[in-house]
Amino acid sequence: AARLNLSTGITQAYADLAYAWQLSDVAEDELRRPQKSLELTRQRRRAGIDSDLQVRQAEARVPAAQQQVQAAQQRIDAARTALAALVGKGPDRGLSIQRPQPLNPLALQLPGVLPSELLGRRPDIVAARWRVEATDKQIKVAKTKFY
């Protein structure tokens, strides 16, 4: 049970790390948007189209986006540290954990043809087979009682 709990914890921590990286990507994309907006607003201010107020408003959006990037990086660091702790290594081991790579969807597909012995181990098929065998035995008992 402890081994299963540990395996589950490691798997969850690795999934959390992958999610943290995705959040980091989104945060960095979101940071580029206010930076680009600020750049355009400054150009418009130089051209006399926008006012200083609009430039200050655009400048105010950048720190919030930067904070989101920092929060995402902290989440990555926390997930790395948790993963390192679960595998029994120190927190510095977490720094060497690379970004999880997405799984190849083709590798996750079932083969087109499954062996019958594999299908025969499915719980629903095993239960159905047992029901048939039980019914067969009941028929034999009924025949024995009849004669």
Secondary structure as GFF3:
##gff-version 3
##sequence-region A 1 147
A	DSSP	alpha_helix	2	46	.	.	.	ID=ss1
A	DSSP	alpha_helix	52	86	.	.	.	ID=ss2
A	DSSP	three_ten_helix	91	96	.	.	.	ID=ss3
A	DSSP	three_ten_helix	105	108	.	.	.	ID=ss4
A	DSSP	alpha_helix	116	119	.	.	.	ID=ss5
A	DSSP	alpha_helix	123	146	.	.	.	ID=ss6
###
